[in-house]
Structure formats: structure tokens, C-alpha cells
Amino acid sequence: MKAKRNGKTVKGGKGKSFTQQAAEGDKFLAQFPAKVLEQADKAEDGLDGIKVLIQFWWDQLPKPVQDMARESGRPLEFVENLRNYCVARQSKTTAEDVLPQRALSRMHEARKRLDEATAKLDVKRMLQAMDDAVFAGLKFSNWAPLSDPNLKQFIVFRVQEACEKNDASFLIKLGRTLGARQEFEYDRLSKFLVDRWAGVGDEPGLCFFTDEALVELCRLCLKRAVTLDAVRKTRQRLGLKKAGQPCITTVELVEGKIVVS
């Protein structure tokens, strides 16, 4: 960071630029792209550099949040709302990583056991973990295509081995798994909440809704029955956080359009 002292331009932040501080682990600065940090470093002084960062941050906000800021005549209250929104948006980013991990937990667990068995050179446990991982993946055609050369080689090897050992249980399990293959799809409620949590276009983020309003919105958008308990548990499981005190409490269908307030 730079600052003017006695008519001279010097670096601030203990003599380090924004880029240096981000590289050294400053969590706040690390969220900005390198080009933005470089632009802030080239500013005339530290205050102008901070303005560059704030402008970038502002440009990333959904339009409803920007409108809320303009309409608010209370800067301190808006700063608090902005902080709450950023916490909610970060929880969406985290949930995006959690979503596939939850859905494919069996595959991840099998891979973990495989790593542990490999580290201990436990061949029997390694083979069992490999079988578990492959079967977990084979359930989904878009995650484990049979055309994959490595998967094909492994299946051929295991089928030959099962025939030699007269292991009918493996062949039966393989047949049932292949017969029930389908494309992997996320739970619709979970994906709906994650995708819209921080807002989409001009639509307000679901992080501003009460749980009761969320239930009604999910019911209308997903066109199925949704319970308050399901919404709360799904939100909590994914780690989705509200943007402070929810301000959207009502969801209605008016002349075929969803209206929130």
C-alpha cells in the first residue's frame, strides 16, 4: 500500500504492497484478482488504492444489493449488511464444494480407505477399497464411463480374477450395478438453494429469505411439496448462512408470476 508523507509517496502496510500482503496470506486481499491488486498498487496513495479494491468489490455485487445500498441513507448499517452478504456469498462458495462431496461420499470414503491401505501396504484392504470405489463410481454413467481405458482394464482384470476364484458374488454385484446405472444428478432442493443463495441476475439471493418464505419459493419453483424441516436441514447441512436478519418474508403467486416482499 502507498501513502503520501511529507510530500513523498511511500508504501504503507508495514512497507508492503497490496500484492505482497496477498501473497503472504492476507485473507481479505487474497480474494482479489492479481490485476486488481496491481492496479491498487499503482494508485497515487493508499486511500486511492483502497478505492480501487472497493470499486471491484462493488461491481461483483448483485443489482438488488447495490439498489439496497443506494436506497439506504445509513452508511454504517449498509456496511454491516454488506458484510453479512459477503459471509452469505462465501458460504455459497463453500457449499458448492460440499455438494458433490456429500453426493459422492461413498466414493470418497473408499478412496480414503485405499490411500490408508496403500500406505500400510495392506494388499487385501487395498483390493477391497478399489472394488468399493469402482462400484460407487459405476453407479453413475457420467462419472465412470465404461469407455474409460483404465476402468475397462480394471473391470476385465477383476472379472477374470472372479472367474478363476469362482467368486460369483462379485459377478452378481457387478451385473446389478451395471444394470442400474444412471446419470448423476444432485438433489434438486440442495442444488436450487446453492445456485440461488447469493442471487442470480436481478433476483434477490435466497440468503435474504426467511426459512418460511424459502419453503414457499421452493414449492413454487420445484413444483413439489417441500417441508420447513427439509429446507432447514438442507441449508444447515450445506453450511449456507443467511445475510443477517432476513428481509424477505412473503412469497406469493400473483397472475402467474412469483412476487416476493
NUZA-976379 format. One line per 8 residues: their letters; for each residue y negated, x negated, z of N, C-alpha, C. Coordinates in steps of 0.02 Angstrom, whole numbers, plus 50000, padded with zeros to 5 digits. Each point is the difference from the previous one (the first is absolute). Example, Ala and Ser with C-alpha at 12.3 -4.5 7.8 and 13.67 -1.06 7.14 Angstrom:
AS> 50284/49340/50390/49941/50045/50000/49940/49955/50000; 49947/50018/49964/49941/49958/50003/49945/50039/50037
END
This chain:
MKAKRNGK> 50059/49958/50000/49941/50042/50000/49938/49956/50000; 49947/50021/49966/49939/49961/49997/49944/50036/50038; 49955/49962/50028/49942/50029/50034/49941/49953/49993; 49940/50028/49998/49941/49958/49993/49972/49982/50068; 49990/49937/50011/49971/49976/50063/49948/49948/49983; 49939/50012/50026/49946/49953/49988/49988/49987/49926; 50008/50054/49960/49986/49994/49928/50057/49969/49961; 50056/49984/50033/50056/49969/49964/50060/50047/50001
TVKGGKGK> 50039/49998/49947/50060/50041/49997/50059/49961/50027; 50031/50027/50052/50057/49967/50031/50057/50050/50006; 50060/49975/50015/50058/50043/50009/50004/50025/50071; 50023/50063/50006/50009/50028/50066/50074/50004/50016; 50017/50044/50050/50071/50008/50017/50032/49933/50017; 49968/49962/50045/50025/49934/50020/50004/49953/49940; 49951/50007/49954/49997/49954/49943/50050/50014/49945; 50032/50059/50002/50052/50014/49951/49979/50059/49956
SFTQQAAE> 50018/49997/49937/49985/50054/49953/50047/50059/50013; 49983/50057/49969/50044/50059/50005/50070/49983/49974; 50003/49964/49944/50064/49982/49969/50042/49957/50047; 49967/49951/50033/50037/49956/50046/50027/50040/50059; 49960/50044/50027/50021/50039/50058/50059/50046/49982; 49998/50028/49939/50055/50043/49977/50064/49960/49992; 49994/49940/49973/50058/49956/49990/50030/49978/50066; 49959/49997/50052/50024/49977/50065/50025/50057/50044
GDKFLAQF> 50004/50060/49970/50032/50055/50037/49956/50054/50028; 49935/50001/49981/49957/50054/50023/50024/50065/49968; 50025/50046/50042/50032/50061/49975/49951/50045/49963; 49938/50003/50024/49951/50043/49967/49983/49974/49931; 49986/49935/49995/49980/49971/49936/50059/49995/49951; 50061/49994/50027/50059/49992/49958/50013/50061/49956; 49971/50058/50017/50012/50061/49961/49958/50002/49936; 49951/49953/49993/49957/50000/49941/50029/49954/49946
PAKVLEQA> 49993/50019/49936/50023/49957/49944/49960/49935/50000; 50031/49948/49973/49969/49934/49999/49932/50001/49964; 49995/50038/49945/49938/50003/49962/49943/50029/50041; 50016/50049/50043/49949/50031/50042/49976/49951/50053; 50047/49963/50029/49982/49950/50050/49956/49945/49969; 50018/49979/49940/49961/49949/49966/49929/50025/49986; 49995/50062/49980/49934/50030/49988/49959/50002/50064; 50033/50017/50055/49965/50002/50065/49978/49930/50021
DKAEDGLD> 50040/49950/49985/49983/49931/50018/49939/49976/49961; 49990/50027/49940/49944/49978/49958/49935/50035/50016; 50003/50049/50046/49940/50037/50018/49948/49954/50033; 49937/50021/49999/49945/49959/50026/50008/49985/50074; 50023/50049/50038/50010/49989/50072/50059/50042/50024; 50015/49992/50064/50057/50035/50029/49995/50075/49995; 49940/50028/50010/49990/50072/49997/50015/50027/49931; 49976/49965/49948/50014/50022/49932/50074/49995/49984
GIKVLIQF> 50033/49950/50028/50072/49993/49990/50038/50059/50030; 49978/50020/50060/50032/50058/50032/49988/50063/49960; 49941/50006/49970/49985/50058/49958/50048/50004/49940; 50017/49941/49973/50048/49998/49944/50068/50029/50022; 50022/49980/50060/50064/50024/50026/49997/50075/50014; 49945/50023/50029/49993/50071/50016/50000/50042/49936; 49966/49974/49948/49997/50037/49937/50069/50007/49969; 50039/49946/50003/50069/50003/49974/50040/50051/50040
WWDQLPKP> 49994/49998/50066/50035/50046/50044/49981/50072/49984; 49934/50011/49991/49975/50067/49984/50030/50025/49935; 50003/49958/49949/50025/50020/49934/50073/50021/50002; 50038/49976/50050/50071/50017/50005/50011/50067/50033; 49948/50028/50032/50009/50063/50037/50004/50059/49952; 50043/50049/50016/50003/50060/49958/49932/50037/50002; 49986/50037/49948/49936/50035/49995/49987/50046/50059; 50050/50038/50026/49986/50043/50057/49974/49962/50061
VQDMARES> 50026/49939/50010/49977/49960/50057/49929/49976/49988; 49984/49981/49938/49932/49979/49984/49952/50058/50010; 50019/50060/49979/49958/50059/50008/49988/50014/50074; 50051/49992/50040/49994/50012/50072/49950/49951/50030; 50000/49939/49975/49953/49949/50025/49928/50018/49982; 49990/50022/49938/49933/50016/49978/49971/50060/50037; 50044/50049/50014/49977/50061/50034/49988/49989/50074; 50030/49949/50028/49992/49986/50071/49935/49963/50013
GRPLEFVE> 49961/50027/50045/49937/49966/50018/50009/49956/50061; 50063/49988/50019/50014/49961/50061/50040/49938/49981; 49967/49944/49988/50033/49939/49977/50057/49977/50045; 49989/50001/50066/50052/49975/50046/50062/50044/49997; 49989/50066/49993/50057/50046/49995/50038/49987/49935; 49963/49987/49946/50033/49986/49937/50041/49936/50003; 49972/49948/50032/50036/49937/50007/50066/50012/50036; 49999/50042/50052/50061/50016/50037/50049/50038/49955
NLRNYCVA> 49973/50047/49960/50043/50038/49953/50030/49953/49948; 49959/49953/49977/50024/49953/49949/50055/49957/50029; 49991/49977/50062/50053/49960/50032/50064/50040/50005; 49995/50063/50021/50059/50043/50007/50035/50010/49933; 49958/50008/49947/50030/50010/49933/50037/49937/49978; 49970/49941/50014/50033/49938/49980/50066/49990/50036; 50003/50022/50063/50063/49996/50038/50052/50046/49967; 49978/50060/49980/50045/50048/49967/50024/49973/49933
RQSKTTAE> 49953/49969/49962/50019/49973/49934/50049/49942/50007; 49990/49959/50052/50046/49945/50011/50069/50026/50019; 50002/50055/50038/50065/50029/50019/50037/50026/49938; 49962/50023/49950/50031/50022/49937/50033/49941/49965; 49966/49942/49999/50027/49940/49969/50065/49979/50034; 50000/50004/50067/50060/49982/50038/50056/50050/49986; 49983/50064/49996/50050/50052/49987/50032/49991/49932; 49962/49975/49951/50028/49989/49933/50056/49949/50003
DVLPQRAL> 49996/49953/50046/50054/49951/50009/50058/50029/50040; 49983/50044/50047/50051/50030/50043/50043/50050/49961; 49969/50036/49953/50034/50054/49965/50065/49978/49967; 50000/49949/49957/50064/49979/49969/50048/49969/50050; 49973/49966/50051/50044/49969/50050/50039/50053/50038; 49966/50055/50018/50034/50055/50034/50053/50031/49955; 49982/50011/49938/50046/50034/49954/50061/49958/49984; 49992/49934/49999/50055/49955/49982/50023/49960/50060
SRMHEARK> 49997/50030/50058/50016/49964/50062/50071/49971/50000; 50048/50037/49972/50069/49975/50000/50007/49936/49960; 49965/49997/49943/50002/49940/49959/49968/49941/50036; 49944/50012/50032/49966/49946/50037/50041/49976/50059; 50032/50047/50035/50043/49982/50057/50059/49957/49977; 50030/50019/49943/50057/49963/49973/49979/49930/49979; 49942/49994/49970/49975/49934/49979/49985/49956/50061; 49976/50031/50053/49987/49963/50061/50065/49973/50030
RLDEATAK> 50052/50043/50000/50065/49978/50026/50029/49945/49956; 49988/50005/49935/50024/49949/49953/49967/49932/50015; 49935/50001/50012/49965/49938/50016/50026/49969/50065; 50013/50043/50049/50025/49976/50065/50071/49970/49992; 50042/50035/49962/50068/49975/49990/50000/49936/49959; 49956/49995/49951/49996/49939/49960/49978/49941/50042; 49953/50012/50045/49976/49946/50044/50055/49974/50045; 50047/50044/50018/50056/49981/50044/50063/49982/49961
LDVKRMLQ> 49995/50003/49933/50057/49985/49956/50060/50044/50017; 49986/50063/50018/50052/50049/50015/50018/50037/49935; 50051/49976/49966/50018/50026/49934/50018/50074/50002; 50039/50020/50050/50022/50070/50004/49940/50047/50007; 49954/49983/50044/49940/50042/50010/49955/49997/49939; 49999/49943/49966/49959/49994/49939/50024/50048/49947; 50066/50003/49989/50028/50044/49949/49988/50074/50018; 50006/50017/50064/49989/50069/50021/49927/50020/49991
AMDDAVFA> 49955/49954/50017/49928/50014/49992/49982/50006/49926; 50031/49959/49958/49988/50004/49928/50023/50068/49973; 50058/50023/50022/50025/50065/49979/49951/50055/50021; 49977/49997/50063/49955/50051/50026/49934/50002/49961; 49974/49941/49984/49936/49995/49964/50008/50028/49929; 50056/49983/49967/50012/50023/49932/50010/50076/49998; 50038/50027/50047/50011/50072/50002/49936/50038/50014; 49958/49972/50044/49935/50031/50016/49956/50002/49938
GLKFSNWA> 50001/49946/49960/49960/49998/49939/50029/50041/49944; 50066/50004/49995/50033/50036/49946/49986/50075/50003; 49978/50025/50056/49985/50072/50006/49942/50020/49955; 49957/49950/49983/49940/50016/49962/50002/49963/49933; 50002/50039/49946/50006/49971/49933/49940/49958/49980; 49941/50017/50025/49940/49961/49981/49989/49940/50044; 50040/49992/50053/49996/49940/50043/50054/49950/49983; 50057/50025/49979/50057/49955/49985/50032/50022/49934
PLSDPNLK> 49969/49984/49943/50029/50018/49935/50065/49963/49988; 50049/50035/49974/50066/49969/49988/49997/49947/49946; 49946/49999/49962/49992/49949/49948/49978/49933/50028; 49981/49999/50063/49979/49937/50031/50059/49951/50000; 49993/49940/49969/50056/49954/49993/50029/49977/50066; 49958/49988/50050/50025/49978/50065/50039/50054/50035; 49975/50062/49996/50034/50056/50031/50067/50012/49964; 49999/49997/49934/50060/50010/49961/50054/49949/50018
QFIVFRVQ> 49979/49937/50007/50046/49946/50016/50031/50011/50069; 49957/50023/50049/50025/50011/50067/50050/50058/50002; 49985/50055/49965/50044/50058/50000/50068/49982/49969; 49998/49963/49944/50062/49980/49967/50042/49957/50047; 49967/49953/50034/50035/49956/50047/50032/50041/50057; 49962/50048/50029/50025/50038/50057/50056/50048/49978; 49995/50028/49940/50053/50045/49976/50065/49961/49990; 49994/49941/49970/50060/49958/49991/50031/49981/50067
EACEKNDA> 49956/49982/50047/50024/49981/50067/50034/50059/50034; 49969/50060/49995/50029/50060/50031/50068/50017/49970; 50007/49990/49935/50064/50014/49967/50054/49951/50024; 49981/49937/50006/50048/49949/50022/50022/50012/50073; 49954/50026/50041/50015/50012/50071/50023/50072/50012; 50006/50039/49946/50019/50070/50006/49953/50039/50047; 49935/49984/49993/49949/50030/50043/49974/50064/49967; 50037/50054/50009/49982/50064/49969/49935/50028/50029
SFLIKLGR> 49987/49987/50063/49940/50029/50032/49936/49975/49966; 49999/49937/49979/49941/49973/49966/49990/50034/49933; 50055/50009/49962/49996/50031/49934/49978/50073/50005; 50025/50035/50052/49980/50070/50010/49926/50005/50017; 49977/49956/50045/49930/50000/50020/49955/49983/49941; 50022/49952/49958/49961/49982/49941/49995/50058/49951; 50056/50034/49990/50000/50057/49954/49955/50056/50024; 50002/50016/50065/49959/50054/50027/49925/49982/49996
TLGARQEF> 49985/49936/50014/49930/49978/49998/49972/50004/49929; 50039/49976/49952/49977/50002/49930/49994/50072/49975; 50045/50043/50023/49999/50070/49979/49941/50039/50027; 49971/49975/50056/49944/50036/50032/49933/49965/49988; 49998/49952/49953/49938/49963/49988/49944/50046/49976; 49940/49986/50023/49941/50037/49979/49939/49955/50004; 49945/50021/49971/49939/49960/50003/49970/50004/50070; 49974/49943/50021/49970/49997/50067/49933/50038/49999
EYDRLSKF> 49990/50044/50050/49938/50035/50007/49979/50000/50073; 49935/49991/50012/49975/50002/50068/50002/50072/50025; 50003/50008/50065/49992/50065/50030/49932/50028/49979; 49998/50061/49974/49939/50028/49971/49943/50004/50050; 50016/50021/50061/49948/50007/50052/49970/49931/50017; 50043/49950/50009/49976/49933/50017/49956/49972/49944; 50023/50006/49938/49961/49973/49944/49934/50037/49991; 50000/50065/50011/49938/50039/49994/49949/49976/50051
LVDRWAGV> 50021/49990/50062/49955/49978/50053/49972/49930/49986; 50044/49955/49981/49979/49930/49988/49953/49996/49940; 50017/50032/49945/49960/49996/49939/49929/50026/50011; 49992/50052/50040/49935/50033/50007/49965/49986/50067; 50029/49955/50039/49974/49991/50068/49927/49976/50001; 49982/49954/49955/49932/49972/49999/49956/50033/49948; 50025/50052/49966/49961/50035/49950/50019/49981/49929; 49993/50047/49955/50013/49988/49929/49941/50028/49960
GDEPGLCF> 49963/49957/49966/49942/50024/49962/49949/50033/50045; 49982/50063/49982/49950/50037/50040/50032/50039/50057; 50066/49997/50005/50034/50038/50053/49995/49962/50067; 49987/50036/50054/49997/49966/50066/50069/49975/50021; 50002/49944/50035/50063/49973/50023/50033/50045/50053; 50066/49999/50001/50036/50041/50050/49988/49974/50070; 49972/49939/50006/49985/49972/50066/49945/50039/50036; 49964/50043/49962/49947/50041/50030/50024/50069/50021
FTDEALVE> 50064/50016/49987/50027/50067/50014/50032/50003/50069; 49995/50058/50032/50041/50012/50060/50072/50009/49977; 50047/49992/50046/50070/50009/49981/50013/50071/49976; 49967/50049/50031/50009/50069/49980/49976/50011/49928; 49943/49969/49983/49974/50006/49931/50047/49964/49951; 50028/49944/50022/50047/49963/49958/50061/50042/49983; 50024/50038/50050/50058/50042/49989/49987/50050/49944; 49941/50032/50003/49984/50050/49949/49991/49968/49931
LCRLCLKR> 49968/49941/49998/49989/49965/49936/50067/49979/49970; 50044/49973/50041/50066/49979/49976/50040/50060/49974; 49994/50056/50035/50036/50060/49980/49976/50023/49931; 49934/49997/49988/49973/50024/49937/50014/49951/49943; 49994/49935/50014/50009/49949/49947/50073/49987/49984; 50043/49999/50051/50071/49986/49989/50039/50063/49984; 49967/50058/50011/50032/50065/49985/50067/50009/50036; 49997/49986/50065/50060/50010/50041/49978/50006/50073
AVTLDAVR> 50046/50024/50041/49984/50008/50071/49995/49931/50034; 49947/49989/50038/49990/49938/50036/49980/50016/50072; 50032/49969/50048/49985/50014/50071/49951/49949/50029; 49966/50021/50052/49954/49956/50035/50037/49939/50028; 50059/50012/50027/50040/49946/50028/50019/49948/49947; 50018/50024/49940/50019/49954/49946/49941/49957/49978; 49941/50031/49995/49940/49962/49980/49983/49947/50052; 50000/50019/50063/49982/49953/50053/50049/49942/50004
KTRQRLGL> 50064/50016/49998/50051/49947/50006/49999/49953/49940; 49989/50028/49940/49996/49958/49939/49940/49955/50003; 49943/50027/50020/49938/49961/50005/50008/49943/50051; 50029/50017/50057/50009/49949/50053/50052/49948/49979; 50053/50021/49966/50051/49953/49978/49972/49949/49950; 49956/50023/49957/49969/49957/49950/49943/49959/50028; 49976/50018/50060/49945/49963/50030/49932/50018/49971; 49994/50059/49971/49936/50022/49970/49952/50021/50056
KKAGQPCI> 49940/49971/49999/49951/50014/50053/49943/50042/49974; 49976/50045/50043/49944/50043/49982/49934/49960/50001; 49952/50025/49962/49933/49968/49998/49957/50030/50055; 50016/49983/50062/49963/50028/50056/50017/50073/50012; 49951/50038/50023/50010/50072/50013/50004/50037/49933; 50055/50035/49985/50006/50035/49936/49943/50050/49990; 49973/50003/49939/49944/50045/49986/50019/50056/49953; 50060/49998/49971/50024/50053/49956/50053/50040/50037
TTVELVEG> 49984/50062/50015/50044/50040/50043/50030/50060/49964; 49974/50017/49941/50022/50061/49965/50018/49985/49928; 50056/50028/49978/50021/49994/49930/50018/50071/49976; 49967/50021/49945/50012/50067/49975/50010/50000/49924; 50035/50050/49976/50009/50009/49928/49952/50056/49979; 49947/49981/49962/49950/50049/49979/49998/50003/49924; 50019/50058/49973/50001/50011/49927/50039/49945/49964; 50057/49983/50029/50045/49951/49969/49981/49928/50012
KIVVS> 49946/49987/50038/49979/49931/50014/50003/49987/50075; 50020/49938/50017/50004/49980/50070/49931/49981/50024; 49977/50031/50053/49934/49987/50029/50009/49976/50071; 49969/49943/50016/50005/49973/50068/49931/49999/50033; 50000/50005/50066/49936/49999/50036/50012/49978/50073
END
